[in-house]
Amino acid sequence: MAKRETFGSRFAVIMAMAGSAIGLGNIWRFPYTVGEGGGAAFIIVYLISSLFLAMPIFMAESIIGRTAHAGTFGSMEKLAPGTKWKYVGLLTVIAPLILVSYYSVVGGWSFEYLLKALSFSFNADSMDQIDSMFGSFISGTWGPLLCHTLFITATCLIVLAGVKNGIEKFAKLTMPLLFILIVLIMIYAVTLPGAAQGVEYMLKPDFSKLTGRAVASAMGQSFFSLSLGVGVILIYSSYISKEENLLSSGLGTAGFDLMFAMIAGFAVMPAVFAAGIEPGAGPGLIFQTMPYIFVKMGMDAPWLSATVSILFFLTIFVAALTSSISMVEAGVAYLTEEKGLSRKKAVFVI
Ligand code: PFF
């Protein structure tokens, strides 16, 4: 059996876990579900659910993983030997793979938009096409396929480098940077003309919009955002050393994730209102709203617009990457630990 690696420090644990937690869920999904669910009322349910449902489950996964010091299948077998619980463990090997199959598609979109930003495609000439740009890209064949392939290849290369040299190093390098970037983008967004309405939307609850569906969606968001129920937190926790305080690293991760989602909301929602776009526009929200803002801004300040657009899509791309590596790692851990495959073979199979 391959020797188990462990994360090097508390900072590394929190960065790696936050790397999994902070992703498209925070920057892409959170703002559009807040938009669909009626704003602040949705956020209140999300916060309550994060604190009282998601956090205890996060701790439970953490404790199981660290105690058993094994992947999902092995943990169940160790803690309940000879029972059928190990098959629940097996399910949590499959679930992240199903997740990553669509997550990487949206990851590919973020890569395409990063390329568009790098090639200064959000300019005055593109104003009329901004709305259709997104639709025509995602309904194409080769573009999304190529971007998806590049995204998943990047994911696999990081996982291939291992827990310490790949996952830990990449998260330690990128997560603090992402935080700084999203704060800068938020500061810019709230100063846009017309942004105040977006800030109000995030802060003033309108409970009449809070349908049963919105409540379920807010609860789902709190689970998705903390990467719960699919074994990923369990696996990352199995890489935590026995000396580490699980409550501190858990609170650090959840706090970072919540804060990031709120900041992303305050970055996107004011921009949505400033652009005069419907907040309930759905999954295309950031891919349609933000370029619109960048085009408008580019008319007065082309360099500022180019810089902010590159930073914005870079943030989404890297955040998506640190999450998708955790999903791929779940399957890789199973194949290396339970089936004796080398990391290289396991990554290839996954
Ligand atoms: N928490 C990630 C996000 O918010 O984008 C999504 C995620 C990652 C869900 C890993 C589940 C998972 F196992």
Boltz pocket constraint, residues with backbone or C-beta under 6 A from the ligand:
constraints:
  - pocket:
      binder: B
      contacts: [[A, 20], [A, 21], [A, 22], [A, 23], [A, 24], [A, 25], [A, 26], [A, 96], [A, 99], [A, 223], [A, 224], [A, 225], [A, 226], [A, 227], [A, 228], [A, 230], [A, 231], [A, 232], [A, 233], [A, 319], [A, 323], [A, 324], [A, 326], [A, 327]]
      max_distance: 6.0
